[in-house]
């Protein structure tokens, strides 16, 4: 908006200057056309930047890049393309010819120290694993490339990423719960009306089951058959920005166990919350010794990554302590550990991520690379903690974490 305003003022100034000296119709319209082109360039750049951020947030990977007379075209794993266009005279984009006085043109000859460029894009670089786009305000976008080589040595896609977002608009198929005969049509239908003791996630009947299945997309499936206090993964959209003060009307943060301070990843609404762990004391308490995500169709696949963060319940417990736990110190650490299993139920490996390290709490969404597990039929999650978080009855810190945007490789 500021740039457009400046352009408008520039038009006025140019017209005033020209009229004040001598009337030159051609000069006026030439200047006007130049300024109008800059406005159009900004409009196109914003649309391009929006498309790039959408690709990044949805786990798309670049399968090919092509430099043409028009600019640089990126092709993504879902078949969509984005073109970062060249600018005229080295001012507004990539590879502009005669880049004199062009501050922002990429690779324009003699374009250094210019003042007139108006592109949002400063440079674009390509490595074996990613495309790096630098904006003129200093921000950098890293877009991953598909991996793999053909016989000619050129890279070609070996997989596409499909992402479980828990958002209604992205659902191919959501899931069911048998509690109370509830009708489930969207992911949001799986969110209980209260966070503790609700009709969907708490029941006295062990034959009831809460489950969801991302059929036709990632094929990931999860279920639990006992009340949520016994462990499981629930869909949530509960957000409480302040984890320091217990909201009025509640007896403890355990009643708000499905909330985090952020909402879903990247500003979305829905996410999932894991509860449960296994140790020397609690191996028989939870619904499963380790809570799992599995591929319902039985096919082994690589789970590329997911995003994780702490819940309000955990953050409050670690920051201030509670009836079971003491506040975190500089020696405190809490980690989530993921174990991969193949179709024969053999462990393929494990990876971990810290949600508290040296007393520092994770309060943002963090990307967790799960690809080192290799191809798995299921992945199970457990917790590990420092000695100050372990008591006579197991881990004192609540065994919860929130996760979202689970990306799976499909070959």
N, C-alpha and C positions, 0 to 999 in steps of 0.2 A: 504494500500500500504506500509506504514511504517513497519507494522508487518510482511508482507511477505518478505520485504527487510532484516529485522532483522533475519528472519528464514534462508534466503539464506546465509547471513554472518555466521550464526551459523553452517550451513552445512559445509562451507569452513573451519571454525575454527576447527570443529570436525575432519574433514578429515586430516587437517594439523597435529593436535595433535596425531592422531592415527598413521599416516604414520611416524612421527618423532620418535616414540618410537619403535614400531614393527608392522609389517603388520598383521592385523586381519580382514579378509574379513567379517566374521559374525558380528563383532562389528560395522564395517562401515555401513553395510546395515541395521542393527537394528536401528542405530541412524538416518539414512536417512528415514526409514519407520516412525519413531516417528515424525520427522519434517514434513513429507508429510501429516501425519494424522492431524497435527495442521493446515496446510494450508487448507485442505479439510473442517475442522471444521469451520474455518472462513468463507469459501465460503458458507457453509450451513447456518451459523448464519445470514449472510447478507441477504440471500434469505428469511429466516424466519422473520427477522426484517422488510423487505420490505412488506411482506404479512400482518404483524400486522398493519403497518401504513396504508396500503390500506384499511383494515377493519375499522380502526378508522375513516379515512377521508370519508368513504362512509356510515357511520351511522350503521354499522352492530353491532349486539349484540351477546354475547355468550350464546348459548343455553345449552351447556354441557361442562364439563371438564373431562378428563379421564387420570389417571396415569397408565402407562404401563411399561414394561421392557425397552421400547425404549425411553420413556420420558413422557412429558405431552402433550396431544392432546386437542386442543380447537376447538369446533364446533360452527360455526356462523349461524346466522339466515337465511342466503341464502344457507345453506347446505355445504359450503366450510369448510375445516379443516386446521389447522396449528399445527405442532408438534414441540415443543421445545425439542430437543433430549438430552439424557444423554451424559455425557462425560466420556472418559476412565480414570480410576484411579483418579477421582475427579478433573481433570485438566480443562476440557472443557465444562461442561454442568451441567445438573440437576441430583442430586442423584448419583453422581459418587462414586463407592465403594472405600474404602481406600484413603480418600482425603488428605493424608499427602502431604505437600508441594504444594497443589493445591490452588492457590489464588482465582480462580474464580468459582470453582465447587460448586454447590448448595447442601447443606446438606451432603457433603462428610465428613466422620468421620475424626476428627483431622485435618480438612482442613484449620484451621486458620493460619494466618501469612505465607502462602505459597508464592512462587515466580513464579511458572511455569504455572499457568492457562492461557488459551488463549480464553475462551469463551467471547462472547459479553454480555451474560446474567448472572447477579449476583444472582437474586432471583425471585421467583414467589409466590405470596400470593393470597388467594381467600377469599372474604367476601360474604355476602348475596347479594350484589348489583353489585360487580365488581371483575375483576381479575387485580391485580397490578403486573406489571413486571418491575423490576429494572435492568438497564444496568450497566455494570462495570464502565462507565464513569459518573455515578450518575444520569443520566436521568431516568425518571419514566414514564411508559405508563399505563394509566388507561383505561381498556376495560370494558364497561358496560355489565351486564348480563341481560338476559330476566327475567322478574319477574313473579311470580305466583307459586302456590303450587298445587300438586295433592293430592289425598286422602292419599297417603303414606308419605306425607310431603316432598317429593323430588321436587326440582324446575324443571319446564318444561316450554317451551316457550309458551307465551300467545299471542304474536304478532311478526310480522316482521316489520322492518323499511324500508320504501321506501323513496328515497331521490330525490327531484327535484334539479338538479344541473345547469340547463340551458346550459349544454354542449351538443354539437351536437352528440357526441359519445354515450351519455347516453339517448338520447331522444327516447321515444316510439312513441310520436306524439307531434308536437310542437304547431302549432296554425296558425292563419290567420290574415291578415289585408286586408281590402277591398280598402285601399287607392291606387288609381292609378291602380287597378287590379294587384297588385304585387303578384308574385308567391312565396309561402312560403314552403320551404322544410326542413329547419333546424332552430334551435333556432337562429343561427347567421343571418338568413334572416329577423329576427324581429328587428335587430339593424339598426337604421336609419343612413343615410349617413352623416348627421350633427346632432349635439346635440340640436340645437334650430332652429325651422322653417323647419325641414325636411319633406319629402313627406310622410313618414310613420306615423309620430306622430303629425303632424300639418296639419289641413285642415279647410276650411270654410264651409264644408258640414256636417251638424250635423247627417245625416243619415249614414255617414261612421263610421267604427268601427275598433279599434285595439284590438285584443284579442288573448289569447293563452290558450291552454288546454293540460295538461300533461296526456292525456288519456292512460289508460293501465298501468300507473305507480302510481303516487300519486293521480291522478284524480283532482288535483287542477286546477282552472280556474280563469281567470281574464279578464276583458274588460273595455274599456272606449270609449265613443262616441263623445267626444268633443276634441279639441286640447289639447296636453299634458300640456299646461299652466293651464288648468282646473283640473288637477289631473289625476293620474293613475299610473300603474306599467309598466315600459318599460324594455325590455331586452337590456343590454349594455355590451360593452367590452372596453369602453374608460378609459384610465389610464393616469393621470397626477400626477407624483410623487411630484412635487413642487406646493403646493397650496398657496404659499406666493406671487408669481409673476405672474401676468396675462400674458398669452402667447401673443405674438405680433399678431396684426390683429384682436383682440377682444375688444369689448366695455365694457364688464363686465362678471363676473363669471356666470351670469344667462345664457350666451350663451354656457357654458360648464357644464350644469346642470346634465349630465349623467355620469360624470367622478368621480372616486375616486383614491386615491394615491396607491392602492394596486393591482388592478385587482380583479379577482374572489377569493373566499375562497380557501385556501390551494394551491395557485399558479395556479389555473385554469384561464381560459380566460373570461368566461361570468358570469354575475350576473344580478340582477334586481335592479331598482331604483324606490322607491316610492316617489310620490309628492302629497301633499294634506293634509288638516286638516280642522277641523270645530271648530269654537268658536263663541263668541257673535256677531262677525262682519261678518265672512267669511262663515257662514253655507250655503249660497246660491251661493257662487262663484264657488265652486268646483263641478266636475261632480257628485260626491256622497258626502253626508255629512261626511262619513267616507269611505276611500278607502278599498276594501275588497279582500280577497282570499276566494273562496268557493269551495266546492266539487260539480263538475258538475253532478255527478250521484245521488246527493241527500242523500247520506249515511253519517251519523254522524260518525266522527272519531276523534281521539286525534292527534293533531299536536304536535309532541314531542318537536321539537326545530327548530331554524333557526340560522344562523349567520348574524350579522349586523355590519355595520360600517358607519362612516360619509362620505359624499361626499366632493369633493373639494370646491364646492359652499358654503356649510355650514361651513367647516373648515375656509375658508378665512373670512367669515362674522363674525364668533365668535372670531377669532384671531385678526383681524384688523379692524373690523367694515366696513360698506359700507354706501350707501346713505340712507338706511332705518334703519340700526342697529348700535349699539355701541358695542365695543369689550367686551368680557366676562371679568368678575371680579371674585374675590374669592367667591362672593355670587351668581354667575350665575349657573343655571342648566337648562338642556333641556332633556326631557324624551319622548320616544315613548311609547304609551299605546296601548295594544292589548285587544280588547273586543271579547269574544266568544259568539256565538249565536247558538241555536239549530234549528231544522227544523221548529219549530213554531215561529221562530224569537224572542225567549226569551233569554235574556242575561244569560250566564252561569258563567260569572266571568270576571275578568280583571287582567292583569299582565303588568308590565312596566320595561323598561330598560333605563338607563341614557346614553346619548351620550355626555353629558357635565356635570360634577359634580364639584362644587367648582372652576369653571374656567378651569378645566383639561379636555382636549378634547380627545375623543376616536379616535385613529389613527390606530387601529388594528382590525381584525375581532374578534368579541366577540360572544360567544354562548349565546343564549337567550332561556331559558326554557319556553315553552308555554304549557306544559302538565297540569299545574294547571287549565287551562280553561276547562278541561274535554273534553268529546265528543262534537264536534261542527259541524254544517253544514257550517259555515263560520266564519272567523275571520276578524275584522275590525281594522284599525290602525288610531290613532290620536296622537296629540302632546300635551304636557303640558310644561310650561316654567316658570321661575322665573319672578318677576315683572319687572326687568330691560330689559327683552326681549319682553315685552308687551307694545304696543302703543295704540293710539286712534283708529287704524284700525285693531287691532288684533295683532298676533305674528309678531314681526319684523324679527326674524331669518327665513331663508328659510326653508320650511317644507319638507325636503328631507332626506331620508336615503337609504343606499344600503343594500341589503340582498342577501343571497345565501344559498344553501344546506338546503332546507326546508325538514325536516324529518317527515314522517307521519306513525303512527302505523296502521298496518293492522292485524286484529285478525284472 
